[in-house]
């Protein structure tokens, strides 16, 4: 397949998409696209001849363009170039892999690895393990959930933490270490990001919400003006940049100054807790082996309930919707309590571990849940170990839908690959195909998974933006493997092709 990235613009030439299935399970139709919009839909063969290209799609399926509602784009762009540690079954195995990679790098170059899950390891990571295999070369290993960084002595010294006892930096300290040690010039980052966006377009993606821990408004404005954008981007705002955004009068959903109108202000992102693998997700019950009530036994409270209410009120009163990271059941309760106190629009990101009584509250409060279905597949063993006996309330997508909640699906890339078909298949099947489904009662129908991946667009209507994807298989007829590997024939953004496979 070939991929081309173009700037989506209403000046794209008109095209008739002939003999295409109008949505999953839909009728054979002809669809007219002009000036970035869907302007006509006819039964196949009934469309009048019109200027521009007429593309016979031979019965392929036409769907609304796909969104990934939770990515960390710079981290995803970078991880595509890093040592993959996802298969390491122990700290020793991860260190040995780092040692093998170290000898292949130029002298002095930092070694960056990604994807370890120490929540299931039989041994404990520490700086001495990395010192033994890498010597004076700086080493930074990043956990799969981005909530922990494992450094050797040389990397710690570069950060001014030479006296750190273990080399394990969790939560904020780890995230800062990752940002500092992986920084490259803007032009390099922007090139990597553009390549990652083009690859996403080849999988049918037309938009993302970017939660990179950065000044995303500034960074994406620069990128949009220096290279064509193959995706729409909602650029999130983190707390260090909130005051500046408010001073500029920015509001969530506002179109920013960028070619094609593809860049908008996203939500205000803040954290209530950490992650399950790192045992920092804030939970009502203590983690196994830890004494209830002792520091850290229930996870990490990143912000107090009072400060959470204050920040939600401050941002929302200026037109900026909050997106609250909450993984543990106590963190989700705290987030919902804050939304109830403020009564503002917004999102909970992850909603991963829930108390039964909180499940209906998302719909009652009008809070969107940004979920990452592939986590239910990848983290099932971590959940079984660290949330034993409660996993029927983990990744409870079907229960949330039944309660009327609005789900938006994402990957949390690089925690999972930026591939919406992997996300959809994980929501529908709750397995990677190698094991029995994880709590199959929480599977959701293909139609709901598609709606959660298209910002609720279930149908293609006249007047819609021409953000479209053409697939070689109909998702309604596809088994789980075909969903995961869905062949994408073409992707269109505002009427312009961002990806086209061979005819």
VENDA-V474042 format. One record per residue. SS is DSSP state (alpha for helix, beta for strand, coil for the rest). OMEGA is omega in radians with two decimals (* if undefined). D_CENTER is the distance of its C-alpha to the mean C-alpha in whole Angstrom. Layout:
<<SS	OMEGA	D_CENTER> <SS	OMEGA	D_CENTER>>
This chain:
<<coil	3.12	24> <coil	-3.13	24> <coil	3.01	22> <coil	3.12	23> <coil	3.11	21> <coil	3.04	23> <coil	3.09	23> <coil	-3.08	22> <coil	3.13	25> <coil	3.08	28> <coil	3.08	30> <coil	-3.08	29> <coil	3.13	32> <coil	-3.13	32> <beta	2.99	32> <beta	3.09	33> <beta	-2.99	30> <beta	3.07	33> <beta	3.12	33> <beta	3.06	30> <beta	-3.05	28> <beta	-3.10	27> <coil	3.12	24> <coil	-3.12	24> <coil	-3.01	27> <coil	-3.12	29> <coil	3.07	32> <beta	-2.96	33> <beta	2.94	33> <beta	-3.06	33> <beta	-3.12	31> <beta	3.12	32> <beta	3.11	29> <beta	3.05	31> <coil	3.05	30> <coil	-3.08	26> <beta	2.92	27> <beta	-3.03	28> <beta	3.12	31> <beta	3.03	33> <beta	-3.13	32> <beta	2.91	35> <beta	-3.08	36> <coil	3.12	37> <coil	-3.11	40> <coil	-3.09	40> <coil	3.08	39> <coil	3.09	41> <coil	-3.07	41> <coil	3.14	40> <coil	3.07	39> <coil	-3.09	36> <beta	2.97	35> <beta	-3.03	35> <beta	3.12	33> <beta	-3.08	34> <coil	2.89	30> <coil	3.05	33> <coil	3.06	31> <coil	-3.06	27> <beta	3.11	25> <beta	-3.09	24> <beta	2.94	20> <beta	3.12	19> <coil	-3.05	16> <beta	3.06	12> <beta	2.88	9> <beta	-2.97	6> <beta	3.09	6> <beta	3.06	3> <beta	2.94	3> <coil	-2.83	6> <alpha	3.14	8> <alpha	3.10	12> <alpha	3.11	11> <alpha	3.13	9> <alpha	-3.13	12> <alpha	-3.05	15> <alpha	3.10	14> <coil	-3.12	15> <coil	-3.01	18> <coil	3.10	18> <beta	-3.11	20> <beta	-3.14	19> <coil	-3.05	20> <coil	-3.13	18> <coil	-3.10	21> <coil	-3.09	23> <coil	-3.14	25> <coil	3.06	27> <alpha	3.13	27> <alpha	3.14	30> <alpha	3.12	28> <alpha	3.13	25> <alpha	3.12	28> <alpha	3.09	30> <alpha	3.09	27> <alpha	3.12	27> <alpha	3.12	30> <alpha	3.13	30> <alpha	-3.05	28> <alpha	-3.07	30> <coil	-3.13	33> <coil	-3.04	31> <coil	3.06	30> <coil	-3.13	33> <coil	3.07	34> <coil	-3.11	33> <coil	3.13	29> <coil	3.05	26> <beta	3.14	25> <beta	3.07	21> <beta	-3.05	20> <beta	2.90	16> <beta	-3.11	15> <beta	3.13	18> <coil	-3.05	18> <alpha	3.14	21> <alpha	-3.14	21> <alpha	-3.06	23> <coil	3.09	26> <coil	3.14	29> <coil	-3.01	30> <coil	3.08	29> <coil	3.10	27> <coil	-3.05	29> <alpha	-3.10	30> <alpha	3.11	33> <alpha	-3.12	32> <alpha	3.10	30> <alpha	-3.07	33> <alpha	-3.08	35> <alpha	-3.04	33> <alpha	3.12	32> <coil	-3.08	35> <coil	3.13	35> <coil	3.08	32> <coil	3.13	29> <beta	3.06	26> <beta	3.08	22> <beta	-3.00	20> <beta	3.13	17> <beta	-3.10	16> <coil	-3.09	13> <coil	3.14	11> <coil	-3.08	12> <coil	-3.12	15> <beta	3.04	18> <beta	3.14	20> <beta	-3.03	23> <beta	2.98	25> <coil	-3.04	29> <alpha	-3.13	32> <alpha	3.11	32> <alpha	3.09	28> <alpha	3.14	29> <alpha	3.13	32> <alpha	3.13	30> <coil	-3.07	28> <coil	3.12	31> <coil	-3.03	31> <coil	-3.13	33> <coil	-3.12	35> <coil	-2.98	32> <coil	-3.00	33> <coil	-3.03	30> <coil	3.09	27> <beta	3.12	25> <beta	-3.05	23> <beta	3.05	20> <alpha	-2.99	18> <alpha	3.13	19> <alpha	3.11	22> <alpha	-3.13	19> <alpha	3.10	17> <alpha	3.11	20> <alpha	3.12	21> <alpha	-3.12	18> <alpha	-3.07	18> <alpha	-3.03	22> <alpha	3.12	22> <coil	-3.10	20> <coil	3.04	21> <coil	3.13	22> <coil	-3.09	24> <alpha	-3.07	22> <alpha	3.09	23> <alpha	3.09	22> <alpha	-3.08	18> <alpha	3.10	18> <alpha	3.11	20> <alpha	3.14	17> <alpha	3.14	14> <alpha	3.10	16> <alpha	3.13	17> <alpha	3.11	13> <alpha	3.11	13> <alpha	3.08	16> <alpha	3.09	15> <alpha	3.10	12> <alpha	3.11	15> <coil	3.06	17> <coil	3.07	14> <coil	-3.10	15> <beta	3.06	12> <beta	3.13	14> <beta	3.10	11> <beta	2.84	8> <beta	-3.05	7> <beta	3.12	8> <coil	3.07	8> <coil	3.11	10> <coil	-3.02	13> <coil	3.00	15> <coil	-2.96	17> <alpha	3.11	15> <alpha	-3.13	18> <alpha	-3.05	20> <alpha	-3.11	18> <alpha	3.06	17> <alpha	3.09	20> <alpha	-3.11	22> <alpha	-3.10	19> <alpha	-3.12	20> <alpha	-3.09	24> <alpha	3.13	24> <coil	3.11	23> <coil	3.14	22> <coil	3.09	18> <coil	-3.12	17> <coil	2.83	14> <beta	-3.13	14> <beta	2.90	12> <beta	-3.01	12> <beta	-3.08	13> <beta	-3.14	12> <beta	3.07	15> <beta	-3.01	16> <alpha	-3.14	19> <alpha	-3.09	21> <alpha	-3.06	21> <alpha	-3.12	21> <alpha	-3.13	25> <alpha	3.12	25> <alpha	3.12	23> <alpha	3.12	25> <alpha	3.10	28> <coil	-3.11	27> <coil	-3.12	27> <coil	-3.14	23> <coil	3.13	22> <coil	-3.11	18> <coil	-3.13	18> <coil	3.09	21> <beta	3.13	21> <coil	-3.12	22> <coil	-3.14	24> <coil	-3.12	23> <alpha	3.04	24> <alpha	-3.13	23> <alpha	-3.04	22> <coil	-3.04	18> <beta	3.13	17> <beta	3.03	17> <beta	3.11	17> <beta	-3.12	14> <beta	3.03	14> <beta	-3.06	15> <beta	3.02	13> <beta	-3.04	15> <beta	2.96	15> <coil	-3.09	18> <coil	-3.11	18> <coil	-3.08	16> <coil	-3.12	15> <coil	-3.13	17> <coil	-3.12	17> <coil	-3.11	19> <coil	3.08	21> <coil	2.98	20> <coil	-3.04	18> <coil	-3.02	21> <coil	3.06	23> <coil	-3.12	26> <coil	3.11	28> <coil	3.06	28> <coil	-3.13	27> <coil	3.10	29> <coil	3.14	32> <coil	-3.07	31> <coil	3.13	34> <coil	3.09	33> <coil	3.12	33> <coil	-3.11	33> <coil	3.10	31> <coil	-3.08	27> <coil	-3.12	28> <coil	-3.07	26> <coil	-3.01	23> <coil	3.02	22> <coil	-3.07	23> <coil	-3.12	21> <coil	-3.14	22> <coil	3.09	26> <alpha	-3.13	26> <alpha	3.12	28> <alpha	3.10	26> <alpha	3.09	23> <alpha	-3.13	25> <alpha	-3.10	27> <alpha	3.09	23> <alpha	-3.13	22> <alpha	-3.11	25> <alpha	-3.11	26> <alpha	-3.05	22> <alpha	3.12	23> <alpha	3.08	27> <coil	3.04	26> <coil	3.13	23> <coil	-3.09	20> <coil	3.10	18> <beta	2.98	16> <beta	-2.96	13> <beta	3.05	14> <beta	3.09	12> <beta	-3.13	14> <coil	-3.13	15> <coil	-3.11	18> <alpha	3.06	21> <alpha	3.11	23> <alpha	3.12	20> <alpha	3.07	19> <alpha	-3.14	22> <alpha	3.11	23> <alpha	-3.14	20> <alpha	3.07	21> <alpha	3.14	25> <alpha	3.09	24> <alpha	3.11	22> <alpha	3.13	26> <alpha	-3.04	28> <alpha	-3.12	26> <coil	3.13	26> <coil	3.00	23> <coil	3.08	20> <beta	-3.02	17> <beta	2.84	14> <beta	3.12	13> <beta	3.10	10> <beta	-3.11	10> <coil	-2.84	14> <coil	-3.09	14> <beta	-2.95	18> <coil	2.89	20> <coil	-3.06	24> <alpha	-3.08	25> <alpha	3.13	27> <alpha	-3.07	23> <coil	3.14	22> <coil	-3.04	24> <alpha	3.13	23> <alpha	3.13	20> <alpha	-3.12	22> <alpha	-3.11	25> <alpha	-3.13	23> <coil	-3.12	21> <beta	3.07	18> <beta	3.09	15> <beta	3.04	13> <beta	-3.04	9> <beta	-3.11	9> <coil	-3.01	7> <alpha	-3.12	10> <alpha	3.07	10> <alpha	3.13	11> <alpha	3.11	14> <alpha	-3.04	15> <alpha	-2.99	14> <coil	-3.06	16> <alpha	-3.14	18> <alpha	3.06	21> <alpha	3.11	20> <alpha	3.13	20> <alpha	-3.11	23> <alpha	-2.96	25> <alpha	3.09	23> <coil	-3.05	23> <coil	3.09	26> <coil	-3.10	28> <coil	-3.00	25> <alpha	3.01	22> <alpha	3.08	23> <alpha	3.11	21> <beta	3.14	18> <coil	-2.96	15> <coil	-3.02	18> <alpha	-3.12	16> <alpha	3.12	20> <alpha	3.11	22> <alpha	3.12	19> <alpha	3.12	20> <alpha	3.13	23> <coil	3.08	24> <coil	-3.13	22> <coil	3.01	19> <coil	3.10	17> <beta	2.95	13> <beta	-3.01	10> <beta	3.08	8> <coil	-3.09	4> <coil	-2.93	4> <coil	3.14	3> <beta	0.25	5> <coil	3.12	8> <coil	2.95	8> <coil	-3.11	8> <coil	3.08	8> <coil	-3.13	7> <coil	-3.05	9> <alpha	-3.13	9> <alpha	3.00	13> <alpha	3.10	12> <alpha	-3.12	10> <alpha	-3.13	13> <alpha	3.12	15> <alpha	3.11	14> <alpha	-3.07	14> <alpha	-3.00	18> <alpha	-3.11	19> <coil	3.09	18> <coil	3.04	19> <coil	-3.13	18> <coil	-3.12	22> <coil	-3.06	23> <coil	3.04	24> <coil	-3.14	25> <coil	3.09	22> <coil	-3.06	21> <coil	-3.08	22> <alpha	3.12	23> <alpha	3.13	24> <alpha	3.03	20> <coil	3.10	20> <coil	-3.12	19> <coil	3.12	21> <alpha	-3.10	19> <alpha	3.14	20> <alpha	3.09	18> <alpha	3.08	15> <alpha	3.13	16> <alpha	3.11	16> <alpha	3.13	13> <coil	-3.12	11> <coil	-3.11	14> <coil	3.07	14> <coil	3.13	17> <coil	3.13	19> <coil	-3.10	21> <coil	3.03	24> <coil	-3.04	24> <coil	3.02	27> <coil	-3.10	29> <coil	3.11	28> <coil	2.92	25> <beta	-3.13	23> <coil	2.96	23> <coil	-2.91	19> <beta	3.05	20> <beta	3.13	19> <beta	-3.14	22> <beta	3.14	22> <coil	3.12	25> <coil	3.08	24> <coil	-3.12	24> <alpha	-3.14	21> <alpha	-3.13	24> <alpha	-2.99	26> <coil	2.97	24> <coil	-3.03	24> <alpha	-3.13	21> <alpha	3.13	21> <alpha	3.07	22> <alpha	-3.12	18> <alpha	-3.04	16> <coil	-3.00	18> <coil	3.09	19> <coil	-3.14	21> <beta	-3.09	20> <beta	-3.08	23> <beta	3.07	22> <beta	-3.12	19> <beta	3.12	21> <beta	-3.12	20> <coil	3.07	22> <coil	-3.13	25> <beta	3.12	24> <beta	3.00	23> <beta	3.04	20> <beta	3.01	21> <beta	3.03	24> <coil	3.12	25> <coil	-3.13	29> <coil	*	31>>
